[in-house]
Protein backbone atom coordinates (compact mmCIF):
# COMPACT_ATOMS: atom_id res chain seq x y z
CA UNK A 1 0.00 0.00 0.00
CA UNK A 2 1.28 3.46 -0.88
CA UNK A 3 2.16 5.93 1.86
CA UNK A 4 -0.90 8.07 2.66
CA UNK A 5 -1.23 11.42 4.42
CA UNK A 6 0.76 12.19 7.58
CA UNK A 7 1.86 15.58 6.22
CA UNK A 8 1.80 17.32 9.61
CA UNK A 9 3.69 14.46 11.27
CA UNK A 10 6.40 14.49 8.59
CA UNK A 11 6.65 18.28 8.95
CA UNK A 12 7.18 17.89 12.70
CA UNK A 13 9.89 15.27 12.18
CA UNK A 14 11.71 17.43 9.63
CA UNK A 15 11.57 20.40 11.99
CA UNK A 16 13.10 18.30 14.75
CA UNK A 17 15.81 17.05 12.40
CA UNK A 18 16.77 20.62 11.53
CA UNK A 19 17.00 21.37 15.23
CA UNK A 20 20.12 19.19 15.30
CA UNK A 21 19.35 17.51 18.61
CA UNK A 22 15.71 16.58 18.36
CA UNK A 23 14.28 13.93 20.69
CA UNK A 24 10.89 12.74 19.43
CA UNK A 25 8.55 10.24 21.08
CA UNK A 26 6.12 8.53 18.70
CA UNK A 27 3.42 6.32 20.15
CA UNK A 28 0.02 4.94 19.25
CA UNK A 29 -1.96 1.72 19.09
CA UNK A 30 -0.78 -1.23 17.06
CA UNK A 31 -1.37 -1.32 13.28
CA UNK A 32 -1.69 2.47 13.05
CA UNK A 33 1.41 3.00 10.89
CA UNK A 34 4.12 4.27 13.25
CA UNK A 35 6.94 2.26 11.68
CA UNK A 36 5.73 3.15 8.18
CA UNK A 37 5.82 6.85 9.10
CA UNK A 38 9.35 6.53 10.46
CA UNK A 39 10.61 4.65 7.41
CA UNK A 40 9.07 7.25 5.12
CA UNK A 41 10.86 9.96 7.09
CA UNK A 42 14.31 8.30 7.11
CA UNK A 43 14.28 6.89 3.58
CA UNK A 44 16.53 9.67 2.25
CA UNK A 45 18.50 10.33 5.45
CA UNK A 46 21.45 8.79 7.25
CA UNK A 47 19.67 6.70 9.86
CA UNK A 48 20.21 3.87 12.32
CA UNK A 49 16.97 1.90 12.71
CA UNK A 50 16.77 -0.63 15.55
CA UNK A 51 13.65 -2.71 16.20
CA UNK A 52 13.55 -4.05 19.75
CA UNK A 53 12.06 -7.47 20.46
CA UNK A 54 11.37 -9.65 23.49
CA UNK A 55 14.88 -11.16 23.46
CA UNK A 56 17.32 -10.79 26.37
CA UNK A 57 19.55 -7.74 26.71
CA UNK A 58 22.74 -9.39 25.44
CA UNK A 59 20.95 -10.44 22.25
CA UNK A 60 19.53 -6.94 21.82
CA UNK A 61 22.99 -5.42 22.11
CA UNK A 62 24.34 -7.90 19.58
CA UNK A 63 21.60 -7.06 17.08
CA UNK A 64 22.10 -3.33 17.67
CA UNK A 65 25.79 -3.81 16.91
CA UNK A 66 24.73 -5.51 13.66
CA UNK A 67 22.63 -2.44 12.75
CA UNK A 68 25.62 -0.20 13.43
CA UNK A 69 27.88 -2.48 11.36
CA UNK A 70 25.59 -2.41 8.32
CA UNK A 71 24.88 1.32 8.50
CA UNK A 72 28.50 2.37 8.98
CA UNK A 73 29.75 -0.40 6.66
CA UNK A 74 32.21 -1.47 9.35
CA UNK A 75 32.06 -5.31 9.54
CA UNK A 76 34.22 -5.36 12.67
CA UNK A 77 31.39 -3.92 14.77
CA UNK A 78 29.30 -7.07 14.30
CA UNK A 79 32.16 -9.16 15.66
CA UNK A 80 32.65 -7.15 18.86
CA UNK A 81 30.85 -8.24 22.01
CA UNK A 82 29.42 -5.09 23.60
CA UNK A 83 28.49 -5.10 27.28
CA UNK A 84 27.68 -1.42 27.72
CA UNK A 85 24.93 0.44 25.84
CA UNK A 86 26.95 3.64 26.12
CA UNK A 87 29.63 2.17 23.86
CA UNK A 88 27.01 1.37 21.23
CA UNK A 89 25.56 4.86 21.34
CA UNK A 90 29.07 6.29 21.08
CA UNK A 91 29.43 4.57 17.70
CA UNK A 92 26.34 6.46 16.50
CA UNK A 93 27.72 9.77 17.80
CA UNK A 94 31.13 9.22 16.15
CA UNK A 95 29.69 8.30 12.75
CA UNK A 96 29.90 11.22 10.32
CA UNK A 97 30.12 13.74 13.17
CA UNK A 98 29.45 16.75 10.91
CA UNK A 99 26.33 15.22 9.33
CA UNK A 100 22.87 15.11 10.86
CA UNK A 101 21.71 11.56 11.46
CA UNK A 102 18.72 9.80 12.95
CA UNK A 103 18.71 7.05 15.58
CA UNK A 104 15.42 5.16 15.79
CA UNK A 105 14.60 2.80 18.63
CA UNK A 106 11.35 1.11 17.64
CA UNK A 107 9.25 -0.82 20.18
CA UNK A 108 11.16 0.87 22.99
CA UNK A 109 8.97 -0.77 25.72
CA UNK A 110 10.48 -4.18 24.96
CA UNK A 111 13.90 -2.90 26.05
CA UNK A 112 12.33 -1.61 29.27
CA UNK A 113 10.71 -4.98 29.92
CA UNK A 114 14.10 -6.63 29.53
CA UNK A 115 15.94 -4.06 31.65
CA UNK A 116 13.83 -1.66 33.78
CA UNK A 117 16.88 0.58 34.07
CA UNK A 118 17.06 1.19 30.33
CA UNK A 119 15.34 4.63 30.51
CA UNK A 120 18.10 5.78 32.89
CA UNK A 121 20.75 4.31 30.59
CA UNK A 122 19.21 6.15 27.65
CA UNK A 123 18.97 9.37 29.62
CA UNK A 124 22.69 9.23 30.34
CA UNK A 125 23.47 8.36 26.72
CA UNK A 126 21.41 11.30 25.46
CA UNK A 127 22.90 13.80 27.88
CA UNK A 128 26.51 12.70 27.60
CA UNK A 129 26.90 11.18 24.12
CA UNK A 130 24.10 11.85 21.62
CA UNK A 131 22.60 15.30 22.21
CA UNK A 132 25.56 17.35 21.06
CA UNK A 133 26.66 15.15 18.16
CA UNK A 134 24.12 15.91 15.41
CA UNK A 135 21.88 13.00 16.46
CA UNK A 136 18.10 13.08 16.27
CA UNK A 137 16.62 10.38 18.51
CA UNK A 138 13.23 8.81 17.84
CA UNK A 139 11.66 6.53 20.46
CA UNK A 140 8.65 4.62 19.18
CA UNK A 141 6.27 2.15 20.80
CA UNK A 142 2.85 0.54 20.58
CA UNK A 143 2.34 -0.21 24.27
CA UNK A 144 0.76 3.13 25.06
CA UNK A 145 0.72 2.77 28.84
CA UNK A 146 4.44 1.92 28.91
CA UNK A 147 5.34 4.71 26.49
CA UNK A 148 3.57 7.21 28.73
CA UNK A 149 5.15 5.83 31.88
CA UNK A 150 8.74 5.44 30.68
CA UNK A 151 9.09 8.12 27.99
CA UNK A 152 6.61 10.89 28.78
CA UNK A 153 5.72 10.83 32.49
CA UNK A 154 7.11 13.35 34.95
CA UNK A 155 8.83 10.66 37.05
CA UNK A 156 10.54 9.05 34.04
CA UNK A 157 14.33 9.57 33.78
CA UNK A 158 13.68 10.76 30.22
CA UNK A 159 11.28 13.50 31.29
CA UNK A 160 12.33 16.89 29.97
CA UNK A 161 14.53 15.47 27.21
CA UNK A 162 11.95 15.13 24.45
CA UNK A 163 11.55 18.08 22.11
CA UNK A 164 8.34 16.80 20.49
CA UNK A 165 5.88 13.95 20.73
CA UNK A 166 3.51 12.47 18.16
CA UNK A 167 0.55 10.36 19.14
CA UNK A 168 -0.27 8.68 15.86
CA UNK A 169 -3.95 8.03 15.23
CA UNK A 170 -5.73 6.29 12.35
CA UNK A 171 -5.82 8.08 9.01
CA UNK A 172 -8.63 10.54 8.42
CA UNK A 173 -11.24 9.63 5.83
CA UNK A 174 -10.37 12.57 3.59
CA UNK A 175 -6.74 11.42 3.30
CA UNK A 176 -7.75 7.82 2.61
CA UNK A 177 -10.41 8.72 0.05
CA UNK A 178 -8.03 11.01 -1.84
CA UNK A 179 -5.64 8.09 -2.31
CA UNK A 180 -8.24 5.50 -3.33
CA UNK A 181 -9.76 4.54 -6.65
CA UNK A 182 -13.21 3.99 -5.16
CA UNK A 183 -16.57 5.67 -5.39
CA UNK A 184 -17.52 7.78 -2.38
CA UNK A 185 -20.04 5.21 -1.21
CA UNK A 186 -17.53 2.36 -1.51
CA UNK A 187 -14.90 4.39 0.34
CA UNK A 188 -17.30 5.22 3.19
CA UNK A 189 -18.35 1.60 3.63
CA UNK A 190 -14.78 0.35 3.61
CA UNK A 191 -13.74 3.07 6.09
CA UNK A 192 -16.64 2.03 8.32
CA UNK A 193 -14.76 -1.23 8.84
CA UNK A 194 -11.08 -0.28 8.67
CA UNK A 195 -11.41 3.06 10.44
CA UNK A 196 -8.35 4.33 8.60
CA UNK A 197 -6.00 1.87 10.35
CA UNK A 198 -3.30 1.31 7.69
CA UNK A 199 -2.67 -2.35 8.52
CA UNK A 200 -6.37 -3.17 8.18
CA UNK A 201 -6.55 -1.31 4.89
CA UNK A 202 -3.87 -3.59 3.43
CA UNK A 203 -6.31 -6.51 3.51
CA UNK A 204 -9.13 -4.75 1.68
CA UNK A 205 -8.65 -4.58 -2.07
CA UNK A 206 -10.45 -2.18 -4.36
CA UNK A 207 -11.30 -4.72 -7.06
CA UNK A 208 -13.33 -7.14 -4.95
CA UNK A 209 -16.85 -6.85 -3.44
CA UNK A 210 -16.71 -5.69 0.16
CA UNK A 211 -18.69 -8.66 1.50
CA UNK A 212 -16.20 -11.09 -0.02
CA UNK A 213 -13.33 -9.21 1.60
CA UNK A 214 -15.13 -9.26 4.96
CA UNK A 215 -15.69 -13.01 4.67
CA UNK A 216 -12.03 -13.67 3.94
CA UNK A 217 -10.39 -11.21 6.36
CA UNK A 218 -12.85 -11.01 9.26
CA UNK A 219 -15.33 -13.88 9.29
CA UNK A 220 -13.00 -16.73 8.38
CA UNK A 221 -11.39 -18.51 11.34
CA UNK A 222 -8.11 -18.08 9.48
CA UNK A 223 -8.71 -14.40 8.70
CA UNK A 224 -6.19 -11.83 9.90
CA UNK A 225 -8.81 -9.86 11.83
CA UNK A 226 -10.93 -12.73 13.17
CA UNK A 227 -9.58 -12.39 16.74
CA UNK A 228 -8.09 -8.90 16.53
CA UNK A 229 -9.74 -7.33 19.64
CA UNK A 230 -8.47 -10.21 21.77
CA UNK A 231 -4.91 -9.68 20.53
CA UNK A 232 -5.03 -5.91 21.11
CA UNK A 233 -6.39 -6.09 24.65
CA UNK A 234 -4.20 -8.99 25.78
CA UNK A 235 -1.12 -6.99 24.88
CA UNK A 236 -2.11 -3.77 26.63
CA UNK A 237 -3.93 -4.74 29.86
CA UNK A 238 -3.52 -7.31 32.63
CA UNK A 239 -7.19 -8.29 32.99
CA UNK A 240 -8.55 -8.09 29.43
CA UNK A 241 -11.87 -9.73 30.33
CA UNK A 242 -12.99 -6.61 32.26
CA UNK A 243 -12.11 -4.28 29.39
CA UNK A 244 -13.71 -6.68 26.95
CA UNK A 245 -16.94 -6.54 28.97
CA UNK A 246 -16.95 -2.74 28.91
CA UNK A 247 -16.50 -2.67 25.13
CA UNK A 248 -19.29 -5.23 24.74
CA UNK A 249 -21.66 -3.19 26.90
CA UNK A 250 -21.01 0.01 24.93
CA UNK A 251 -21.33 -1.83 21.61
CA UNK A 252 -24.74 -3.07 22.72
CA UNK A 253 -25.97 0.53 22.82
CA UNK A 254 -25.24 1.47 26.44
CA UNK A 255 -23.60 4.88 26.12
CA UNK A 256 -24.36 6.46 29.49
CA UNK A 257 -22.12 5.52 32.40
CA UNK A 258 -25.13 4.42 34.41
CA UNK A 259 -26.37 2.12 31.65
CA UNK A 260 -22.92 0.58 31.21
CA UNK A 261 -22.94 -0.15 34.93
CA UNK A 262 -26.38 -1.76 34.73
CA UNK A 263 -25.35 -3.90 31.77
CA UNK A 264 -22.24 -5.10 33.63
CA UNK A 265 -24.04 -5.32 36.99
CA UNK A 266 -21.33 -3.19 38.60
CA UNK A 267 -21.15 0.18 40.32
CA UNK A 268 -20.10 3.02 38.05
CA UNK A 269 -17.13 3.73 40.34
CA UNK A 270 -15.75 0.29 39.52
CA UNK A 271 -16.14 0.82 35.78
CA UNK A 272 -14.60 4.29 35.53
CA UNK A 273 -10.93 3.14 35.68
CA UNK A 274 -11.54 0.71 32.81
CA UNK A 275 -13.17 3.44 30.74
CA UNK A 276 -10.25 5.79 31.40
CA UNK A 277 -7.76 3.16 30.23
CA UNK A 278 -9.80 2.35 27.11
CA UNK A 279 -9.94 6.08 26.29
CA UNK A 280 -6.16 6.37 26.79
CA UNK A 281 -5.66 3.41 24.46
CA UNK A 282 -7.87 4.99 21.79
CA UNK A 283 -10.57 2.31 21.83
CA UNK A 284 -13.29 4.40 23.49
CA UNK A 285 -14.17 8.07 23.26
CA UNK A 286 -16.26 10.24 25.58
CA UNK A 287 -18.44 12.66 23.63
CA UNK A 288 -20.04 15.69 25.24
CA UNK A 289 -22.40 18.24 23.71
CA UNK A 290 -20.80 21.27 22.05
CA UNK A 291 -22.50 23.45 24.65
CA UNK A 292 -20.40 22.08 27.52
CA UNK A 293 -17.72 24.55 28.60
CA UNK A 294 -15.70 22.00 30.58
CA UNK A 295 -15.90 18.75 28.58
CA UNK A 296 -13.61 16.81 30.93
CA UNK A 297 -15.88 17.46 33.90
CA UNK A 298 -19.18 17.16 32.09
CA UNK A 299 -21.73 14.69 33.40
CA UNK A 300 -23.50 14.68 30.06
CA UNK A 301 -20.83 12.54 28.41
CA UNK A 302 -21.73 9.53 26.32
CA UNK A 303 -19.24 6.74 25.69
CA UNK A 304 -18.72 5.21 22.26
CA UNK A 305 -16.36 2.63 20.81
CA UNK A 306 -14.13 4.91 18.75
CA UNK A 307 -12.39 2.19 16.75
CA UNK A 308 -14.56 1.35 13.73
CA UNK A 309 -13.32 -2.20 13.39
CA UNK A 310 -13.79 -3.08 17.05
CA UNK A 311 -17.34 -1.69 16.83
CA UNK A 312 -17.95 -3.80 13.71
CA UNK A 313 -16.47 -6.89 15.40
CA UNK A 314 -18.71 -6.61 18.44
CA UNK A 315 -21.77 -5.99 16.27
CA UNK A 316 -21.31 -8.67 13.62
CA UNK A 317 -18.63 -11.15 14.77
CA UNK A 318 -18.73 -11.65 18.52
CA UNK A 319 -22.46 -12.55 18.78
CA UNK A 320 -22.01 -15.24 16.10
CA UNK A 321 -18.68 -16.73 17.15
CA UNK A 322 -20.28 -20.18 17.58
CA UNK A 323 -21.63 -20.23 14.04
CA UNK A 324 -18.40 -18.83 12.60
CA UNK A 325 -16.41 -21.58 14.30
CA UNK A 326 -18.58 -23.97 12.26
CA UNK A 327 -17.82 -21.96 9.09
CA UNK A 328 -21.36 -20.57 8.92
CA UNK A 329 -20.63 -17.09 7.58
CA UNK A 330 -24.01 -16.66 5.98
CA UNK A 331 -25.65 -15.87 9.30
CA UNK A 332 -23.45 -12.78 9.61
CA UNK A 333 -24.09 -11.74 6.02
CA UNK A 334 -27.83 -12.04 6.65
CA UNK A 335 -27.46 -9.87 9.73
CA UNK A 336 -25.47 -7.28 7.79
CA UNK A 337 -28.18 -7.17 5.13
CA UNK A 338 -30.59 -5.97 7.80
CA UNK A 339 -28.82 -2.83 8.95
CA UNK A 340 -25.17 -2.53 7.89
CA UNK A 341 -25.71 0.46 5.60
CA UNK A 342 -28.76 1.94 7.29
CA UNK A 343 -27.38 1.97 10.84
CA UNK A 344 -23.74 0.95 11.10
CA UNK A 345 -22.37 2.85 8.10
CA UNK A 346 -24.74 5.77 8.64
CA UNK A 347 -23.35 6.22 12.16
CA UNK A 348 -19.76 6.24 10.89
CA UNK A 349 -20.81 8.67 8.14
CA UNK A 350 -21.52 11.28 10.82
CA UNK A 351 -17.90 11.23 12.03
CA UNK A 352 -16.75 11.25 8.38
CA UNK A 353 -18.81 14.40 7.82
CA UNK A 354 -17.11 16.07 10.77
CA UNK A 355 -13.76 15.24 9.17
CA UNK A 356 -14.96 16.55 5.78
CA UNK A 357 -16.16 19.77 7.43
CA UNK A 358 -12.79 20.25 9.17
CA UNK A 359 -10.96 19.72 5.87
CA UNK A 360 -13.22 22.19 4.03
CA UNK A 361 -12.48 24.75 6.74
CA UNK A 362 -8.74 24.04 6.64
CA UNK A 363 -8.60 24.55 2.87
CA UNK A 364 -10.66 27.75 3.06
CA UNK A 365 -13.63 26.37 1.13
CA UNK A 366 -15.83 27.06 4.12
CA UNK A 367 -15.14 30.41 5.80
CA UNK A 368 -15.19 29.14 9.37
CA UNK A 369 -12.41 28.95 11.97
CA UNK A 370 -13.54 26.14 14.29
CA UNK A 371 -12.56 26.37 17.93
CA UNK A 372 -14.23 23.02 18.48
CA UNK A 373 -15.98 20.43 16.31
CA UNK A 374 -18.35 17.85 17.70
CA UNK A 375 -22.08 17.28 17.95
CA UNK A 376 -25.02 18.32 20.09
CA UNK A 377 -27.80 16.49 21.85
CA UNK A 378 -30.32 17.12 24.56
CA UNK A 379 -32.66 14.67 26.26
CA UNK A 380 -34.94 16.40 28.75
CA UNK A 381 -38.52 17.53 29.33
CA UNK A 382 -38.36 19.70 26.20
CA UNK A 383 -37.87 16.58 24.09
CA UNK A 384 -35.01 14.92 22.28
CA UNK A 385 -32.73 16.96 20.06
CA UNK A 386 -29.71 15.64 18.18
CA UNK A 387 -27.45 17.51 15.73
CA UNK A 388 -24.85 15.41 13.91
CA UNK A 389 -22.24 18.11 13.26
CA UNK A 390 -21.88 21.10 15.56
CA UNK A 391 -18.95 23.49 15.59
CA UNK A 392 -18.23 26.81 17.20
CA UNK A 393 -16.04 29.66 15.97
CA UNK A 394 -15.50 31.76 19.08
CA UNK A 395 -13.23 34.21 17.28
CA UNK A 396 -15.96 35.36 14.90
CA UNK A 397 -18.96 34.41 17.08
CA UNK A 398 -20.37 31.88 14.64
CA UNK A 399 -22.11 28.56 15.17
CA UNK A 400 -22.19 25.78 12.58
CA UNK A 401 -24.91 23.12 12.63
CA UNK A 402 -25.08 20.21 10.19
CA UNK A 403 -27.29 17.23 9.44
CA UNK A 404 -25.91 14.07 7.78
CA UNK A 405 -28.05 11.86 5.53
CA UNK A 406 -26.65 8.60 4.21
CA UNK A 407 -29.70 8.01 2.03
CA UNK A 408 -30.18 6.75 -1.51
CA UNK A 409 -32.48 9.68 -2.35
CA UNK A 410 -31.67 13.42 -2.56
CA UNK A 411 -32.11 15.48 0.58
CA UNK A 412 -35.13 17.82 0.55
CA UNK A 413 -36.15 21.06 2.25
CA UNK A 414 -37.87 19.25 5.13
CA UNK A 415 -34.48 18.18 6.48
CA UNK A 416 -33.30 21.80 6.46
CA UNK A 417 -36.45 22.98 8.22
CA UNK A 418 -36.01 20.35 10.92
CA UNK A 419 -32.39 21.39 11.40
CA UNK A 420 -33.42 25.05 11.77
CA UNK A 421 -35.93 24.03 14.41
CA UNK A 422 -33.18 22.20 16.32
CA UNK A 423 -31.01 25.31 16.04
CA UNK A 424 -33.66 27.27 17.94
CA UNK A 425 -33.07 25.10 21.00
CA UNK A 426 -33.21 27.18 24.18
CA UNK A 427 -29.86 25.80 25.36
CA UNK A 428 -28.10 26.58 22.07
CA UNK A 429 -29.48 30.11 21.83
CA UNK A 430 -28.57 30.77 25.48
CA UNK A 431 -25.02 29.38 25.44
CA UNK A 432 -24.24 30.95 22.05
CA UNK A 433 -26.21 34.17 22.46
CA UNK A 434 -25.36 36.64 19.71
CA UNK A 435 -23.69 34.02 17.50
CA UNK A 436 -24.53 33.88 13.80
CA UNK A 437 -25.70 30.41 12.75
CA UNK A 438 -24.68 28.67 9.55
CA UNK A 439 -26.45 25.47 8.52
CA UNK A 440 -25.18 22.61 6.37
CA UNK A 441 -26.66 19.44 4.95
CA UNK A 442 -24.34 16.54 4.16
CA UNK A 443 -25.50 13.98 1.60
CA UNK A 444 -24.03 11.19 -0.48
CA UNK A 445 -26.92 11.32 -2.94
CA UNK A 446 -27.34 15.01 -3.70
CA UNK A 447 -30.18 17.45 -3.09
CA UNK A 448 -33.54 18.34 -4.56
CA UNK A 449 -33.76 21.28 -6.96
CA UNK A 450 -35.84 23.23 -4.46
CA UNK A 451 -33.18 22.90 -1.77
CA UNK A 452 -30.44 23.85 -4.22
CA UNK A 453 -32.34 27.02 -5.13
CA UNK A 454 -32.75 27.94 -1.45
CA UNK A 455 -29.02 27.44 -0.88
CA UNK A 456 -28.17 29.72 -3.82
CA UNK A 457 -30.14 32.51 -2.16
CA UNK A 458 -28.92 31.88 1.40
CA UNK A 459 -25.16 32.16 2.18
CA UNK A 460 -25.76 30.54 5.57
CA UNK A 461 -27.11 27.33 4.02
CA UNK A 462 -24.33 25.08 2.74
CA UNK A 463 -24.81 21.84 0.86
CA UNK A 464 -22.01 19.25 1.06
CA UNK A 465 -22.30 16.42 -1.45
CA UNK A 466 -19.85 13.59 -0.81
CA UNK A 467 -16.64 15.42 0.19
CA UNK A 468 -17.16 18.79 -1.54
CA UNK A 469 -19.39 21.81 -1.48
CA UNK A 470 -22.25 21.47 -3.93
CA UNK A 471 -22.13 23.92 -6.79
CA UNK A 472 -25.06 24.20 -9.15
CA UNK A 473 -24.01 24.09 -12.81
CA UNK A 474 -24.73 27.41 -14.56
VENLINMO-V705286 format. One record per backbone hydrogen bond with DSSP energy under -0.5 kcal/mol. NH is the residue of the N-H (numbers start at 1). CO is the residue of the C=O. E is the energy in kcal/mol with one decimal. If there is no record, write none. Layout:
# VENLINMO-V705286
nh->[NH,NH]
co->[CO,CO]
e->[E,E]
This chain:
# VENLINMO-V705286
nh->[10,11,12,13,14,15,16,17,18,19,20,20,22,24,25,26,26,27,28,32,37,38,39,40,41,42,43,45,47,48,49,50,50,52,52,60,61,62,63,64,65,66,67,68,69,70,71,72,73,74,75,77,78,79,80,80,82,87,88,89,90,91,92,93,94,95,95,97,99,101,102,103,104,104,105,105,106,106,108,108,110,111,111,112,113,114,115,118,120,121,122,123,124,125,126,127,128,129,130,131,133,135,136,137,137,138,139,140,141,144,147,148,149,150,151,152,152,153,156,159,161,162,163,164,166,168,168,171,176,177,178,179,179,180,180,187,188,189,190,191,192,193,194,195,197,198,199,200,201,202,203,204,205,208,213,214,215,216,217,218,219,220,223,225,226,228,231,232,233,234,235,236,237,242,243,244,245,246,247,248,249,250,251,252,253,254,255,260,261,262,263,264,265,266,270,271,272,273,274,275,276,277,278,279,280,281,282,282,283,284,285,287,287,290,292,297,298,298,302,303,304,306,306,307,308,311,312,313,314,315,316,317,318,320,321,324,325,326,326,327,328,329,332,333,334,335,336,337,338,338,339,340,343,344,345,346,347,348,349,350,350,351,352,353,354,355,356,357,358,359,360,361,362,363,364,365,366,368,370,371,372,374,376,378,380,383,385,387,389,390,391,392,393,394,397,398,399,400,401,402,403,405,407,411,415,416,417,418,419,420,421,422,423,424,424,425,429,430,431,432,433,435,436,438,439,440,441,442,443,444,448,452,453,454,455,456,457,457,458,458,459,461,462,464,464,465,465,466,466,468,470]
co->[6,7,8,9,10,11,12,13,14,15,16,17,16,137,164,24,139,166,141,29,33,34,35,36,37,38,39,42,45,102,47,48,104,50,106,56,57,58,59,60,61,62,63,64,65,66,67,68,69,69,73,74,75,76,76,77,80,84,84,85,86,87,88,89,90,91,92,94,96,134,46,136,48,102,103,138,50,104,105,140,107,107,108,108,109,110,111,115,117,117,118,119,120,121,122,123,124,125,125,126,130,130,101,22,135,103,24,105,26,142,143,144,145,146,147,147,148,148,153,156,158,158,23,23,25,27,166,196,172,173,174,175,176,176,177,183,184,185,186,187,188,190,190,191,194,196,31,197,197,198,200,201,203,205,209,210,211,212,213,214,214,215,220,217,223,225,227,228,229,230,231,232,233,239,239,240,241,242,243,244,245,246,247,248,250,249,253,256,257,258,259,260,261,261,267,267,268,269,271,271,272,273,274,275,276,277,278,279,278,278,304,285,302,375,289,294,294,295,287,255,285,283,304,283,306,307,308,309,310,311,312,313,313,317,318,320,321,322,323,324,323,327,329,329,330,331,332,333,334,335,335,336,339,339,340,341,343,344,345,346,347,347,348,349,350,351,352,353,354,355,356,357,358,359,361,360,360,366,368,392,392,390,387,385,383,380,378,376,402,374,400,372,398,392,393,393,436,391,438,389,440,442,405,446,412,412,413,414,415,416,417,418,419,420,421,422,425,426,427,428,430,432,397,399,460,401,462,403,464,405,411,448,449,450,451,452,453,454,454,455,457,458,439,441,462,463,468,443,464,465,463]
e->[-2.4,-2.0,-2.1,-2.2,-2.4,-2.1,-2.2,-2.0,-2.1,-0.9,-0.7,-1.1,-0.6,-2.8,-1.9,-0.6,-3.2,-2.4,-1.1,-1.2,-2.1,-2.3,-2.7,-2.0,-2.1,-2.4,-0.7,-2.0,-0.8,-3.2,-0.6,-0.6,-2.6,-0.7,-2.7,-2.0,-2.5,-1.9,-2.4,-2.5,-2.2,-1.6,-2.0,-2.4,-2.4,-2.4,-2.4,-2.5,-1.0,-1.6,-0.6,-1.5,-0.7,-1.4,-0.7,-0.7,-0.8,-0.9,-1.1,-2.5,-1.8,-1.2,-1.2,-2.2,-2.4,-1.1,-0.5,-0.7,-2.3,-2.4,-2.2,-3.2,-3.4,-0.5,-0.5,-2.9,-3.1,-0.6,-0.5,-2.8,-1.6,-0.6,-1.2,-1.3,-2.4,-1.7,-2.4,-2.5,-0.6,-2.0,-3.0,-2.2,-2.2,-2.3,-2.7,-2.5,-2.7,-2.2,-2.4,-2.4,-2.1,-0.9,-2.7,-2.6,-0.5,-2.9,-2.6,-2.4,-1.6,-1.5,-2.5,-2.5,-2.0,-3.0,-1.8,-0.9,-0.7,-2.2,-1.6,-1.9,-2.2,-0.7,-3.0,-1.4,-3.0,-2.5,-0.9,-2.7,-2.0,-3.3,-1.6,-0.8,-0.9,-0.5,-1.1,-2.7,-2.5,-2.2,-2.3,-2.5,-1.9,-1.3,-2.6,-2.5,-1.7,-0.7,-1.9,-0.7,-2.0,-1.3,-1.5,-1.5,-0.6,-0.7,-1.7,-2.6,-2.3,-1.9,-2.8,-2.4,-2.2,-1.2,-1.9,-2.3,-1.3,-1.0,-1.8,-2.4,-2.3,-2.4,-1.3,-1.1,-2.5,-1.4,-0.9,-2.9,-1.9,-1.6,-2.4,-2.3,-2.3,-2.4,-2.5,-1.4,-2.0,-1.6,-1.0,-2.3,-2.2,-2.1,-2.5,-1.9,-0.9,-2.3,-1.0,-1.0,-2.0,-0.5,-0.7,-2.0,-2.5,-2.0,-2.5,-2.3,-2.4,-2.2,-0.5,-1.0,-2.3,-1.3,-2.7,-0.6,-3.0,-1.7,-1.9,-1.2,-0.8,-0.7,-2.7,-3.2,-2.5,-1.5,-0.7,-1.0,-0.7,-2.2,-2.5,-3.0,-2.3,-1.6,-3.0,-2.1,-2.7,-1.5,-1.4,-2.6,-2.2,-0.7,-0.8,-1.8,-2.6,-1.2,-0.8,-1.9,-2.7,-1.6,-2.6,-1.9,-0.7,-0.8,-1.0,-2.6,-2.4,-1.8,-3.3,-1.1,-1.9,-1.7,-2.6,-0.9,-0.7,-0.9,-2.1,-2.5,-1.6,-1.7,-2.7,-2.8,-2.1,-2.2,-2.5,-2.1,-2.4,-2.2,-1.3,-1.7,-1.8,-2.1,-0.7,-3.6,-1.2,-3.0,-2.1,-2.4,-1.3,-1.8,-2.5,-3.4,-2.2,-2.4,-2.5,-1.9,-3.0,-0.6,-0.7,-2.1,-3.4,-3.0,-2.6,-3.1,-2.0,-2.5,-1.1,-2.3,-1.2,-0.8,-2.5,-2.2,-1.9,-2.4,-2.0,-1.9,-2.0,-0.8,-0.9,-1.7,-2.6,-1.5,-2.8,-2.4,-1.1,-2.1,-2.3,-3.1,-3.3,-2.0,-2.2,-3.1,-2.5,-1.1,-2.4,-2.2,-2.3,-1.8,-2.2,-1.9,-1.0,-0.5,-0.8,-0.6,-0.5,-1.8,-3.0,-3.0,-0.5,-0.6,-1.9,-2.6,-0.6,-2.1,-3.4]
